[in-house]
Amino acid sequence: MKEQPPDKQQQQREEGRPDPEELLRRYSLRDSDLEAPPLTTPATPGVGGQTTAQTGGYPHRRGRLRVYLGSVAGSGKTYAMLNEGHRRESRGTDVVVGYVETHGRSQTQAQLGDLEVIPRKKVTYRGVTLEEMDTEAVIARHPKLALIDELAHTNVPGSKHAKRYQDVQEILDAGINVVTTLNIQHLESLNDLVASITGVRVRETLPDWILDQADEVELIDISPYALRQRMKHGNIYPPERIDAALNNFFREGNLTALRDIALRRVAEKTEAQLQEYMTEHGITEMRPAGERVLVGFDARPHTREVIRDAWRLAHGLHADLIAVTIKPEGYLAFMSKLIGFLKFGREAPKYREAALRRLEEHALLAEDLGAEVIRTSSSDIARTLVKIAHERQVTQLVLGQPARSYWEELLRGSIINRLLRMSTDIDIHIVPRSTEE
């Protein structure tokens, strides 16, 4: 038999996995593709319906946008952006600084170093001369990468664009990659929330789709304590502004809340990118990297609270929620009917019908909360719960506190005690019953 080349053998061994070289070619990610030289723009309709080619336009490939996202000023976004510029320049990339605002911070100014800086454009407004980024000069220079600070900045009236993010869009359209900075409080959708947390209405905002469509979003994270220490050491604001800032916007509670919002937003972006990747590559299932919550439910009224608590746990963990109900079989089914007859006598069938209705209501509640509902039956409920949990890679199990009397426990046994005796890696949560039950 003819021996196959090693490359072909490897391809067969890893069948179904995308070829890295093919991905680089398909998405134009080779170094030669990223140069983005000026090209002829698409033809446009001319007189008589004929088309004419336009020269000197922007290239067909749009630049890539990376956003360094911070929770608040002073988190180190600009420093990180300049550091990235030096790193890429050291690898031979053509880098310019389109606009940077050091705010007089010595460490940031030092990080600027010898990077090429495009001179700013001077704009006169109401007799005052101000400086803005010279977008036309950046495009004319046409570097491979432009570093542009403060994405949410509002330009001086009379500028070509009202907002800096619009300047960045034009630069990206020209085929230039951009690294920029943004604080979480500048997102339009968060404006009211940030105002309610900090008591300060942020005036400079930008639409959320800018962040949603960014190719990369990287969180520049810092703890509230470390940020306040940085403020006290004079690394963010001048001395005369430090006390006022620490006692107002930079209170630890504000910083913690803004940090939480930034972390969640980056997590949402990461999840969206993962989903997009899975869709592009035909991946329908993937082993969860995080948490998964399983809630057991039955017909008891208390179950509604159990399901809601499980949903809150899953929501807080950004986890999938699975709800399972297990119908007793064999000995358990017989004992359930016997206990029902002993407790309710001739009214037992009516109570069973009511219990079945409640069970359906609880299943509907779980579905309304976005849970996957599983119905099964077993003569060993505890073991079946563990089996389902292992099959579905569950990390958190939520159950309601038992409502059985001592003699019912003797006859039927305790599901929770059995679960605790089983060797599992699952965290078990017990939701207490209300005193009315």
C-alpha positions as CSV (number, residue, x, y, z in Angstrom):
1,M,0.0,0.0,0.0
2,K,1.2,3.5,-0.9
3,E,2.5,5.4,2.2
4,Q,0.7,8.7,2.7
5,P,2.6,11.9,3.4
6,P,2.8,13.0,7.0
7,D,0.7,16.1,6.4
8,K,-2.1,14.0,4.9
9,Q,-2.0,11.5,7.7
10,Q,-2.3,14.4,10.3
11,Q,-5.2,15.8,8.4
12,Q,-7.0,12.5,8.5
13,R,-6.2,12.1,12.3
14,E,-7.7,15.5,13.0
15,E,-10.5,15.4,10.5
16,G,-13.1,18.1,11.1
17,R,-10.6,20.6,12.6
18,P,-10.0,23.8,10.5
19,D,-6.7,24.1,8.8
20,P,-4.8,27.2,10.3
21,E,-3.4,28.2,7.0
22,E,-6.9,28.0,5.4
23,L,-8.3,30.2,8.2
24,L,-5.5,32.8,7.7
25,R,-6.2,32.9,4.0
26,R,-10.1,33.0,4.3
27,Y,-10.1,35.9,6.8
28,S,-7.2,37.8,5.2
29,L,-5.1,37.7,8.4
30,R,-1.7,37.1,6.8
31,D,0.9,39.9,7.2
32,S,0.6,40.7,3.5
33,D,-3.2,41.1,3.8
34,L,-2.9,43.4,6.9
35,E,-0.8,45.9,5.0
36,A,-4.0,47.2,3.3
37,P,-2.5,49.2,0.5
38,P,-4.6,51.9,-1.2
39,L,-6.8,50.4,-3.9
40,T,-9.2,51.5,-6.5
41,T,-12.7,51.9,-5.0
42,P,-15.7,50.0,-6.5
43,A,-17.1,51.4,-9.7
44,T,-20.0,53.8,-9.4
45,P,-22.9,54.5,-11.8
46,G,-22.1,57.2,-14.3
47,V,-24.0,59.0,-17.1
48,G,-26.3,56.8,-19.1
49,G,-26.0,54.0,-16.5
50,Q,-22.4,53.2,-17.3
51,T,-20.0,52.7,-14.5
52,T,-16.8,54.5,-13.9
53,A,-13.9,53.4,-11.6
54,Q,-12.8,55.8,-8.9
55,T,-9.1,55.9,-8.0
56,G,-7.4,57.0,-4.8
57,G,-10.3,55.6,-2.6
58,Y,-10.1,53.4,0.5
59,P,-9.0,49.8,0.2
60,H,-11.5,47.0,0.3
61,R,-10.4,45.5,3.6
62,R,-11.5,47.4,6.7
63,G,-9.1,47.9,9.5
64,R,-9.4,46.0,12.8
65,L,-10.5,47.8,16.0
66,R,-9.2,46.9,19.4
67,V,-10.7,48.6,22.4
68,Y,-9.0,48.8,25.8
69,L,-12.0,49.1,28.1
70,G,-11.7,50.5,31.7
71,S,-14.1,50.9,34.5
72,V,-13.0,54.5,35.2
73,A,-10.3,57.1,34.5
74,G,-6.8,56.1,35.8
75,S,-7.2,52.4,35.3
76,G,-4.2,52.3,32.9
77,K,-5.9,52.2,29.4
78,T,-3.7,54.8,27.7
79,Y,-0.6,53.3,29.2
80,A,-1.6,49.9,27.9
81,M,-2.4,51.3,24.5
82,L,1.1,53.0,24.2
83,N,2.8,49.8,25.5
84,E,1.0,47.8,22.7
85,G,2.2,50.4,20.2
86,H,5.8,49.9,21.3
87,R,5.4,46.1,21.2
88,R,4.1,46.1,17.7
89,E,6.7,48.6,16.5
90,S,9.5,46.4,17.8
91,R,8.1,43.7,15.6
92,G,8.4,45.9,12.5
93,T,4.8,47.2,12.4
94,D,4.3,50.8,11.1
95,V,2.7,52.6,14.1
96,V,1.7,56.2,14.7
97,V,-0.1,58.0,17.5
98,G,-3.2,59.6,16.0
99,Y,-4.1,61.2,19.3
100,V,-3.1,60.6,22.9
101,E,-4.1,62.5,26.0
102,T,-1.5,62.0,28.9
103,H,-3.4,64.4,31.3
104,G,0.0,65.4,32.6
105,R,0.7,62.0,34.0
106,S,4.5,61.5,34.1
107,Q,4.3,57.7,33.7
108,T,2.0,58.0,30.7
109,Q,4.2,60.7,29.1
110,A,7.2,58.5,29.6
111,Q,5.5,55.6,27.9
112,L,4.9,57.7,24.8
113,G,8.6,57.5,24.2
114,D,9.8,57.8,20.6
115,L,6.5,56.7,18.9
116,E,5.7,58.8,15.9
117,V,2.9,61.3,16.7
118,I,0.7,62.9,14.1
119,P,0.5,66.6,14.7
120,R,-2.9,67.8,15.9
121,K,-5.2,70.0,13.9
122,K,-5.9,73.4,15.3
123,V,-9.6,74.4,15.3
124,T,-10.9,77.8,16.2
125,Y,-14.2,78.1,18.0
126,R,-15.7,81.3,19.4
127,G,-12.3,82.9,19.3
128,V,-10.5,80.1,21.1
129,T,-8.0,77.8,19.3
130,L,-8.4,74.2,20.3
131,E,-6.6,71.0,19.2
132,E,-8.2,67.9,17.7
133,M,-7.0,64.7,16.0
134,D,-6.1,65.4,12.4
135,T,-8.0,62.5,10.8
136,E,-7.0,63.4,7.2
137,A,-3.3,63.5,8.2
138,V,-3.6,60.0,9.8
139,I,-5.3,58.6,6.6
140,A,-2.7,60.3,4.4
141,R,0.1,58.9,6.4
142,H,-1.6,55.5,6.2
143,P,0.2,53.5,8.9
144,K,-0.6,49.9,9.6
145,L,-1.7,50.8,13.1
146,A,-3.0,54.0,14.6
147,L,-3.2,54.6,18.4
148,I,-6.2,56.9,19.2
149,D,-7.1,57.8,22.8
150,E,-10.5,58.6,24.3
151,L,-12.9,57.0,21.8
152,A,-16.0,58.8,23.3
153,H,-14.5,62.3,22.9
154,T,-16.7,65.1,21.5
155,N,-15.0,67.1,18.8
156,V,-15.0,70.9,18.6
157,P,-18.1,72.2,16.8
158,G,-17.3,72.8,13.2
159,S,-15.2,69.6,12.9
160,K,-15.9,67.2,10.1
161,H,-17.4,64.7,12.6
162,A,-19.2,65.5,15.8
163,K,-17.6,62.5,17.7
164,R,-14.2,60.9,17.7
165,Y,-15.6,57.5,17.2
166,Q,-16.8,58.7,13.8
167,D,-13.2,59.8,13.0
168,V,-12.1,56.3,14.0
169,Q,-14.8,54.7,11.7
170,E,-13.3,56.7,8.7
171,I,-9.8,55.6,9.6
172,L,-10.9,52.0,9.8
173,D,-12.7,52.4,6.4
174,A,-9.3,53.5,5.1
175,G,-7.9,50.1,6.0
176,I,-5.9,51.2,9.0
177,N,-6.0,49.2,12.2
178,V,-6.9,51.1,15.3
179,V,-6.2,50.6,19.0
180,T,-8.3,52.9,21.2
181,T,-9.4,53.4,24.8
182,L,-12.9,53.7,26.4
183,N,-14.4,53.9,29.9
184,I,-17.5,51.8,30.6
185,Q,-19.6,54.8,31.7
186,H,-19.5,56.3,28.2
187,L,-21.8,53.7,26.7
188,E,-25.1,55.2,25.8
189,S,-27.2,52.3,27.2
190,L,-25.6,52.6,30.6
191,N,-26.0,56.4,31.0
192,D,-29.0,56.3,33.4
193,L,-27.5,53.4,35.4
194,V,-24.2,55.1,35.8
195,A,-26.0,58.3,36.9
196,S,-28.0,56.4,39.5
197,I,-24.8,54.8,40.9
198,T,-22.5,57.8,40.9
199,G,-24.8,60.8,41.0
200,V,-23.0,62.1,37.9
201,R,-24.6,62.4,34.5
202,V,-21.9,61.5,31.9
203,R,-22.3,63.9,28.9
204,E,-19.9,62.3,26.4
205,T,-21.4,59.0,25.2
206,L,-21.2,56.7,22.2
207,P,-23.6,54.1,20.8
208,D,-23.2,50.6,22.1
209,W,-22.8,49.1,18.6
210,I,-19.3,50.6,18.4
211,L,-18.2,48.2,21.2
212,D,-20.4,45.4,19.9
213,Q,-18.7,45.5,16.5
214,A,-15.1,45.9,17.8
215,D,-12.9,43.0,16.7
216,E,-11.2,42.9,20.1
217,V,-12.2,44.2,23.6
218,E,-9.7,43.9,26.3
219,L,-10.5,44.8,29.9
220,I,-7.9,46.9,31.7
221,D,-8.8,45.9,35.3
222,I,-7.8,47.3,38.6
223,S,-9.2,46.9,42.1
224,P,-11.0,49.8,43.7
225,Y,-8.5,49.9,46.5
226,A,-5.5,50.0,44.1
227,L,-7.1,52.7,42.0
228,R,-7.8,54.9,45.1
229,Q,-4.2,54.4,46.2
230,R,-3.0,55.4,42.7
231,M,-5.2,58.5,43.1
232,K,-3.7,59.3,46.6
233,H,-0.2,59.1,45.2
234,G,-1.0,61.7,42.6
235,N,-0.8,59.4,39.6
236,I,-4.2,60.4,38.2
237,Y,-5.3,63.9,39.2
238,P,-3.3,66.9,40.3
239,P,-3.1,67.4,44.1
240,E,-5.9,70.0,44.3
241,R,-8.4,67.6,42.8
242,I,-7.6,64.5,44.7
243,D,-9.7,64.9,47.9
244,A,-12.8,65.9,45.9
245,A,-12.4,63.0,43.6
246,L,-12.0,60.4,46.4
247,N,-15.0,61.7,48.2
248,N,-17.3,61.8,45.1
249,F,-16.9,59.9,41.9
250,F,-14.0,57.8,43.1
251,R,-15.8,56.4,46.2
252,E,-15.1,52.7,46.7
253,G,-18.7,51.8,46.2
254,N,-18.9,53.6,42.9
255,L,-15.6,52.0,41.7
256,T,-16.8,48.5,42.7
257,A,-20.1,49.0,40.8
258,L,-18.5,50.3,37.7
259,R,-15.9,47.5,37.7
260,D,-18.7,45.0,38.0
261,I,-20.5,46.5,35.0
262,A,-17.2,46.5,32.9
263,L,-16.5,42.9,33.8
264,R,-20.0,41.8,32.8
265,R,-19.9,43.7,29.5
266,V,-16.6,42.1,28.5
267,A,-18.0,38.7,29.5
268,E,-21.0,39.4,27.2
269,K,-18.7,40.4,24.4
270,T,-16.6,37.2,24.8
271,E,-19.7,35.0,24.9
272,A,-21.0,36.6,21.7
273,Q,-17.7,36.1,19.9
274,L,-17.6,32.4,21.1
275,Q,-21.1,31.9,19.7
276,E,-20.1,33.5,16.4
277,Y,-17.1,31.2,16.2
278,M,-19.2,28.1,16.9
279,T,-21.7,29.1,14.3
280,E,-19.0,29.8,11.6
281,H,-17.4,26.4,12.3
282,G,-20.6,24.4,12.6
283,I,-20.0,23.6,16.3
284,T,-23.3,22.7,18.0
285,E,-22.1,21.6,21.3
286,M,-19.1,22.5,23.5
287,R,-18.1,21.4,26.9
288,P,-19.1,24.3,29.3
289,A,-16.2,26.3,30.6
290,G,-18.3,27.7,33.5
291,E,-21.2,26.7,35.7
292,R,-24.4,24.7,35.1
293,V,-27.3,24.6,37.5
294,L,-29.8,21.8,38.0
295,V,-32.9,22.3,40.1
296,G,-35.2,19.4,41.2
297,F,-38.9,20.3,41.4
298,D,-42.1,18.5,42.5
299,A,-45.7,19.5,43.3
300,R,-45.2,21.2,46.6
301,P,-46.1,24.9,46.7
302,H,-42.7,25.7,48.0
303,T,-41.2,24.6,44.7
304,R,-42.0,28.0,43.1
305,E,-39.5,29.6,45.5
306,V,-37.0,26.8,44.8
307,I,-37.1,27.4,41.0
308,R,-36.8,31.1,41.3
309,D,-33.8,30.8,43.7
310,A,-32.2,28.4,41.2
311,W,-32.8,30.9,38.4
312,R,-31.2,33.7,40.4
313,L,-28.2,31.5,41.0
314,A,-27.9,30.5,37.4
315,H,-28.3,34.2,36.3
316,G,-25.6,35.3,38.7
317,L,-23.2,32.7,37.4
318,H,-24.2,33.2,33.7
319,A,-25.0,29.5,33.7
320,D,-27.5,27.3,32.0
321,L,-30.5,26.2,34.1
322,I,-31.9,22.7,33.9
323,A,-35.1,21.7,35.8
324,V,-35.9,18.0,36.5
325,T,-38.9,16.3,37.9
326,I,-38.7,12.6,38.8
327,K,-41.9,10.5,39.1
328,P,-41.5,7.8,41.8
329,E,-41.6,4.1,40.6
330,G,-41.9,0.8,42.4
331,Y,-41.7,0.9,46.2
332,L,-41.5,4.7,46.2
333,A,-44.7,5.0,44.2
334,F,-46.5,2.6,46.5
335,M,-45.4,4.4,49.6
336,S,-46.4,7.8,48.1
337,K,-50.0,6.5,47.5
338,L,-50.1,4.9,51.0
339,I,-49.0,8.0,52.8
340,G,-51.5,10.1,50.8
341,F,-54.3,7.7,51.8
342,L,-53.2,7.8,55.5
343,K,-53.1,11.7,55.4
344,F,-56.2,12.5,53.3
345,G,-58.3,9.4,53.4
346,R,-61.0,9.5,50.7
347,E,-59.9,12.9,49.6
348,A,-56.5,11.5,48.5
349,P,-57.5,11.3,44.7
350,K,-58.5,15.0,44.8
351,Y,-55.2,16.0,46.4
352,R,-53.3,14.0,43.8
353,E,-55.1,15.8,41.0
354,A,-54.3,19.1,42.6
355,A,-50.7,18.1,42.9
356,L,-50.5,17.1,39.3
357,R,-51.8,20.6,38.3
358,R,-49.2,22.3,40.5
359,L,-46.5,20.1,39.0
360,E,-47.5,21.3,35.5
361,E,-47.5,24.9,36.7
362,H,-44.0,24.5,38.1
363,A,-42.8,23.0,34.9
364,L,-44.3,26.0,33.0
365,L,-42.6,28.4,35.4
366,A,-39.3,26.8,34.8
367,E,-39.7,27.0,31.0
368,D,-40.8,30.7,31.3
369,L,-37.5,31.3,33.2
370,G,-35.6,29.8,30.3
371,A,-34.8,26.4,31.9
372,E,-34.6,23.1,30.0
373,V,-37.2,20.9,31.6
374,I,-36.5,17.1,32.0
375,R,-39.2,14.7,33.0
376,T,-38.3,11.1,34.0
377,S,-39.2,8.4,36.5
378,S,-37.1,6.2,38.8
379,S,-37.3,4.0,41.9
380,D,-34.1,5.7,43.2
381,I,-34.5,9.5,42.9
382,A,-31.2,10.4,44.5
383,R,-29.1,8.2,42.2
384,T,-31.1,9.5,39.2
385,L,-30.4,13.1,40.1
386,V,-26.7,12.4,40.4
387,K,-26.7,10.5,37.1
388,I,-28.4,13.4,35.2
389,A,-26.1,15.9,36.9
390,H,-23.0,14.0,35.7
391,E,-24.4,13.5,32.2
392,R,-25.2,17.3,31.8
393,Q,-21.9,18.4,33.5
394,V,-23.8,20.1,36.3
395,T,-21.8,22.0,39.0
396,Q,-24.7,23.3,41.2
397,L,-27.7,21.3,42.4
398,V,-30.7,23.2,44.0
399,L,-33.4,21.4,46.0
400,G,-36.2,22.4,48.4
401,Q,-36.1,21.6,52.1
402,P,-38.0,18.4,52.8
403,A,-41.5,18.7,54.2
404,R,-41.9,15.2,55.4
405,S,-42.6,14.1,58.9
406,Y,-40.3,11.8,60.9
407,W,-42.4,8.7,60.1
408,E,-42.5,9.6,56.4
409,E,-38.7,9.8,56.3
410,L,-38.6,6.3,57.9
411,L,-40.9,4.9,55.3
412,R,-39.5,6.6,52.2
413,G,-36.0,7.6,53.2
414,S,-34.3,11.0,52.7
415,I,-33.2,12.0,49.2
416,I,-31.0,14.8,50.5
417,N,-29.2,12.5,53.0
418,R,-28.5,10.0,50.3
419,L,-27.2,12.8,48.0
420,L,-24.9,14.0,50.7
421,R,-23.5,10.5,51.3
422,M,-22.8,10.0,47.6
423,S,-19.3,11.1,46.4
424,T,-19.9,14.0,44.0
425,D,-18.2,17.2,42.9
426,I,-21.5,19.0,42.8
427,D,-22.4,21.9,45.2
428,I,-25.8,21.3,46.8
429,H,-28.1,24.2,47.8
430,I,-31.1,23.7,50.0
431,V,-33.8,26.3,49.8
432,P,-35.7,26.6,53.2
433,R,-39.4,26.3,53.4
434,S,-41.5,29.3,54.4
435,T,-43.1,29.0,57.9
436,E,-46.6,28.9,56.4
437,E,-46.1,25.5,54.8
